């Protein structure tokens, strides 16, 4: 039972009720738990994942980002494999997870709760591990001086973390301090889709039969007769009895129920469920065709390459940049921030068919933009000796020889 004398109870209650979007000095931001729609549907992270469109959007974004290699690059753009942080970001952030598993969990938390938290384990001035924390149990408090304190509840105990001990990834934010949960702010849409699914389920549970009335004429049934009739009607209404006959006795006959109950077609039940998928995709910034929802209106891209480009540009890139900047701010030492830069490798998402890829590489090679070993690296081929020089179109000579005086014969 909630303690009404707890100073934080009413603040948490009001925050859930009002959907507070900013964290001011001296206030707490509690995690989103659930929202009850006027129809009675309880919308939370777990219940929302039972909607196939939410599951598909969250899974697609999380697994796509998790599949992108994350490198720590030096000033010369090369991989800084000598830095201790490189292994944490690229291979294994902690003893229990691979990098793919870690970033998948972080992106799922980001899309469901609007925030993702990880405990930064420091040994001296070196980061040795990133341990993910449950966003449902994290409360963020801002002191009167503006400093952030993270309060994590586990086993009934509250542990406080300083700002430099938490890697805090934020979703769409209004104040730069707390991300907003797409589930919380799309709760009415999600609740409507849940209601539509429940209505469809009830229709199938009833064997697609419409209820109605029975006429007994001037006769009045005794209570025992009413009970027997109700029991018989309940059995007749079971889905497995669809298509069977029921015997009406004592001059009973069915009365029309037309106009008393709205059928699914008139209620646009299928259209509501269909349109709800696009609403969910809109909330997560995912092209509908990438989650298997295709029609003439939503298939705006003429090719898979254009679809991937739009998905990367408008949905993934803002998230990737936010993660890269959070890593640079929280995990790199102040003197290292100008020397190293975390960067996701997104080239794999931009690959088209073999012909288009070959044309792109050819242009890059002939104009001296890329070397052959750089092209081989993009194709996961090993480097070869003598293929690091940049070449141009003059008989594919090296750039340093272009414009040089001819040697005397």
PEFEN-V657476 format. One record per residue. N is the residue number from 1. RES is the residue in three letters. SS is DSSP state (H for helix, E for strand, - for the rest). PHI is phi as a letter, one per 30 degrees, with the letter a starting at -180 (* if undefined). BURIAL is # if it has 9 or more other ideal C-beta (glycine too) atoms within 8 Angstrom, else .. Layout:
N;RES;SS;PHI;BURIAL, N;RES;SS;PHI;BURIAL
This chain:
1;UNK;-;*;., 2;UNK;-;d;., 3;UNK;-;d;., 4;UNK;-;d;., 5;UNK;-;d;., 6;UNK;-;d;., 7;UNK;-;d;., 8;UNK;-;c;., 9;UNK;H;d;#, 10;UNK;H;d;., 11;UNK;H;d;#, 12;UNK;H;d;#, 13;UNK;H;d;., 14;UNK;H;d;#, 15;UNK;H;d;#, 16;UNK;H;d;#, 17;UNK;H;d;., 18;UNK;H;c;., 19;UNK;-;i;., 20;UNK;-;e;., 21;UNK;-;c;., 22;UNK;-;b;., 23;UNK;-;c;#, 24;UNK;-;c;., 25;UNK;-;e;., 26;UNK;-;i;., 27;UNK;-;c;#, 28;UNK;E;c;#, 29;UNK;E;c;#, 30;UNK;-;c;#, 31;UNK;-;d;#, 32;UNK;-;d;#, 33;UNK;-;c;., 34;UNK;E;a;#, 35;UNK;E;b;#, 36;UNK;E;c;., 37;UNK;-;d;#, 38;UNK;-;e;., 39;UNK;-;d;., 40;UNK;-;j;., 41;UNK;-;d;#, 42;UNK;E;c;., 43;UNK;E;c;#, 44;UNK;E;b;#, 45;UNK;H;d;#, 46;UNK;H;d;., 47;UNK;H;d;#, 48;UNK;H;d;#, 49;UNK;H;d;#, 50;UNK;-;d;., 51;UNK;-;d;#, 52;UNK;H;d;., 53;UNK;H;d;#, 54;UNK;H;d;#, 55;UNK;H;e;#, 56;UNK;H;d;#, 57;UNK;H;d;#, 58;UNK;H;d;#, 59;UNK;H;d;., 60;UNK;H;d;#, 61;UNK;H;d;#, 62;UNK;H;d;#, 63;UNK;H;d;#, 64;UNK;H;d;#, 65;UNK;H;d;#, 66;UNK;H;d;#, 67;UNK;H;d;., 68;UNK;-;d;#, 69;UNK;-;d;., 70;UNK;E;c;#, 71;UNK;E;c;#, 72;UNK;E;c;#, 73;UNK;E;c;#, 74;UNK;-;d;#, 75;UNK;-;d;., 76;UNK;-;d;., 77;UNK;-;i;., 78;UNK;-;d;., 79;UNK;E;d;., 80;UNK;-;d;#, 81;UNK;-;d;., 82;UNK;-;d;., 83;UNK;-;d;., 84;UNK;H;d;., 85;UNK;H;d;#, 86;UNK;H;e;#, 87;UNK;H;d;., 88;UNK;H;d;#, 89;UNK;H;d;#, 90;UNK;H;c;#, 91;UNK;-;c;., 92;UNK;-;a;#, 93;UNK;-;d;#, 94;UNK;-;a;#, 95;UNK;-;d;., 96;UNK;-;c;., 97;UNK;-;b;#, 98;UNK;-;d;., 99;UNK;H;d;#, 100;UNK;H;d;., 101;UNK;H;d;#, 102;UNK;H;d;#, 103;UNK;H;d;#, 104;UNK;H;d;#, 105;UNK;H;d;#, 106;UNK;H;d;#, 107;UNK;H;d;#, 108;UNK;H;d;#, 109;UNK;H;d;#, 110;UNK;H;d;#, 111;UNK;H;d;#, 112;UNK;H;c;#, 113;UNK;H;c;#, 114;UNK;-;i;#, 115;UNK;E;b;#, 116;UNK;E;b;#, 117;UNK;E;b;#, 118;UNK;E;b;#, 119;UNK;E;d;#, 120;UNK;E;d;#, 121;UNK;E;c;#, 122;UNK;E;c;#, 123;UNK;E;b;., 124;UNK;-;i;., 125;UNK;-;c;., 126;UNK;E;b;., 127;UNK;E;d;#, 128;UNK;E;c;., 129;UNK;E;a;#, 130;UNK;E;b;#, 131;UNK;E;c;., 132;UNK;E;d;#, 133;UNK;E;c;#, 134;UNK;-;d;., 135;UNK;H;d;#, 136;UNK;H;d;., 137;UNK;H;c;#, 138;UNK;E;c;#, 139;UNK;E;c;#, 140;UNK;E;c;#, 141;UNK;E;c;#, 142;UNK;E;c;#, 143;UNK;-;d;#, 144;UNK;-;d;., 145;UNK;-;d;., 146;UNK;-;j;., 147;UNK;-;d;., 148;UNK;E;c;#, 149;UNK;E;b;#, 150;UNK;E;c;#, 151;UNK;E;c;#, 152;UNK;E;c;#, 153;UNK;E;c;#, 154;UNK;E;b;., 155;UNK;-;i;., 156;UNK;-;i;., 157;UNK;E;c;., 158;UNK;E;c;., 159;UNK;E;c;., 160;UNK;E;c;., 161;UNK;E;c;#, 162;UNK;E;d;., 163;UNK;H;d;#, 164;UNK;H;d;., 165;UNK;H;c;#, 166;UNK;E;b;#, 167;UNK;E;d;#, 168;UNK;E;c;#, 169;UNK;E;c;#, 170;UNK;E;c;#, 171;UNK;-;d;#, 172;UNK;-;e;., 173;UNK;E;b;#, 174;UNK;-;c;., 175;UNK;-;b;., 176;UNK;-;i;., 177;UNK;-;c;#, 178;UNK;-;b;#, 179;UNK;E;d;#, 180;UNK;-;c;#, 181;UNK;-;d;#, 182;UNK;H;e;#, 183;UNK;H;d;#, 184;UNK;H;d;#, 185;UNK;H;d;#, 186;UNK;-;c;#, 187;UNK;H;d;#, 188;UNK;H;d;., 189;UNK;H;d;#, 190;UNK;H;d;#, 191;UNK;H;d;#, 192;UNK;H;d;#, 193;UNK;H;d;#, 194;UNK;H;d;#, 195;UNK;H;d;#, 196;UNK;H;d;#, 197;UNK;H;d;#, 198;UNK;H;d;#, 199;UNK;H;d;#, 200;UNK;H;d;#, 201;UNK;H;d;., 202;UNK;H;d;., 203;UNK;H;d;#, 204;UNK;H;d;#, 205;UNK;H;d;., 206;UNK;-;d;#, 207;UNK;-;i;#, 208;UNK;-;h;., 209;UNK;-;c;., 210;UNK;-;c;., 211;UNK;-;d;., 212;UNK;-;a;#, 213;UNK;E;b;., 214;UNK;E;c;#, 215;UNK;E;c;., 216;UNK;-;c;#, 217;UNK;-;i;., 218;UNK;-;c;., 219;UNK;-;d;., 220;UNK;-;c;., 221;UNK;-;d;., 222;UNK;-;d;., 223;UNK;H;d;., 224;UNK;H;d;., 225;UNK;H;d;., 226;UNK;H;d;#, 227;UNK;H;d;., 228;UNK;H;d;., 229;UNK;H;d;#, 230;UNK;H;d;., 231;UNK;H;d;., 232;UNK;H;d;#, 233;UNK;H;d;#, 234;UNK;H;d;., 235;UNK;H;d;., 236;UNK;H;d;#, 237;UNK;-;d;#, 238;UNK;-;d;., 239;UNK;H;e;., 240;UNK;H;d;., 241;UNK;H;c;#, 242;UNK;-;d;., 243;UNK;-;i;., 244;UNK;-;c;., 245;UNK;-;c;., 246;UNK;-;b;., 247;UNK;-;d;., 248;UNK;-;c;., 249;UNK;-;c;., 250;UNK;-;h;., 251;UNK;-;i;., 252;UNK;-;d;#, 253;UNK;E;b;., 254;UNK;E;d;#, 255;UNK;E;c;., 256;UNK;-;d;., 257;UNK;-;c;#, 258;UNK;E;d;., 259;UNK;-;j;., 260;UNK;-;d;., 261;UNK;E;b;., 262;UNK;-;d;., 263;UNK;-;d;., 264;UNK;-;e;#, 265;UNK;-;d;., 266;UNK;-;d;., 267;UNK;-;d;#, 268;UNK;-;h;., 269;UNK;H;d;#, 270;UNK;H;d;., 271;UNK;H;d;., 272;UNK;H;d;#, 273;UNK;H;d;#, 274;UNK;H;d;., 275;UNK;H;d;., 276;UNK;H;d;#, 277;UNK;H;d;#, 278;UNK;H;d;#, 279;UNK;H;d;#, 280;UNK;H;d;#, 281;UNK;H;e;#, 282;UNK;H;d;., 283;UNK;H;d;#, 284;UNK;H;c;#, 285;UNK;-;i;., 286;UNK;-;c;#, 287;UNK;-;e;#, 288;UNK;H;e;#, 289;UNK;H;d;#, 290;UNK;H;d;#, 291;UNK;H;c;#, 292;UNK;-;i;., 293;UNK;-;c;#, 294;UNK;-;b;., 295;UNK;-;a;., 296;UNK;-;d;., 297;UNK;-;d;., 298;UNK;-;c;#, 299;UNK;-;d;., 300;UNK;-;d;., 301;UNK;-;d;#, 302;UNK;-;d;., 303;UNK;-;a;., 304;UNK;H;d;., 305;UNK;H;d;#, 306;UNK;H;d;#, 307;UNK;H;d;#, 308;UNK;H;d;#, 309;UNK;H;d;#, 310;UNK;H;d;#, 311;UNK;H;d;#, 312;UNK;H;d;#, 313;UNK;H;d;., 314;UNK;H;c;., 315;UNK;H;c;#, 316;UNK;H;d;#, 317;UNK;H;e;#, 318;UNK;H;e;., 319;UNK;H;d;#, 320;UNK;H;d;#, 321;UNK;H;d;., 322;UNK;H;d;#, 323;UNK;H;d;#, 324;UNK;H;e;#, 325;UNK;H;d;., 326;UNK;H;d;#, 327;UNK;H;d;#, 328;UNK;H;d;#, 329;UNK;H;d;., 330;UNK;H;c;#, 331;UNK;H;c;#, 332;UNK;-;c;#, 333;UNK;-;d;., 334;UNK;H;e;., 335;UNK;H;d;., 336;UNK;H;c;., 337;UNK;-;d;#, 338;UNK;-;d;., 339;UNK;-;c;., 340;UNK;-;b;#, 341;UNK;E;b;., 342;UNK;E;d;#, 343;UNK;E;b;#, 344;UNK;E;d;#, 345;UNK;-;c;#, 346;UNK;-;c;#, 347;UNK;H;e;., 348;UNK;H;d;., 349;UNK;H;d;#, 350;UNK;H;c;#, 351;UNK;-;d;., 352;UNK;-;c;., 353;UNK;-;d;., 354;UNK;H;d;., 355;UNK;H;d;., 356;UNK;H;d;#, 357;UNK;H;d;#, 358;UNK;H;d;., 359;UNK;H;d;., 360;UNK;H;d;#, 361;UNK;H;d;#, 362;UNK;H;d;., 363;UNK;H;d;#, 364;UNK;H;d;#, 365;UNK;H;d;#, 366;UNK;H;d;#, 367;UNK;E;c;., 368;UNK;-;i;., 369;UNK;-;d;., 370;UNK;-;b;#, 371;UNK;-;c;#, 372;UNK;H;d;#, 373;UNK;H;d;#, 374;UNK;H;d;., 375;UNK;H;d;#, 376;UNK;H;d;#, 377;UNK;H;d;#, 378;UNK;H;d;., 379;UNK;-;c;., 380;UNK;-;i;., 381;UNK;-;c;., 382;UNK;-;d;., 383;UNK;-;d;#, 384;UNK;-;b;., 385;UNK;-;d;., 386;UNK;-;i;., 387;UNK;-;c;#, 388;UNK;-;c;., 389;UNK;-;d;., 390;UNK;-;d;#, 391;UNK;E;b;#, 392;UNK;E;b;#, 393;UNK;-;d;., 394;UNK;-;d;., 395;UNK;-;h;., 396;UNK;-;h;., 397;UNK;-;d;#, 398;UNK;E;d;., 399;UNK;H;d;#, 400;UNK;H;d;., 401;UNK;H;c;., 402;UNK;-;d;#, 403;UNK;-;i;., 404;UNK;-;d;., 405;UNK;-;d;., 406;UNK;-;d;., 407;UNK;-;d;., 408;UNK;-;d;., 409;UNK;-;d;.
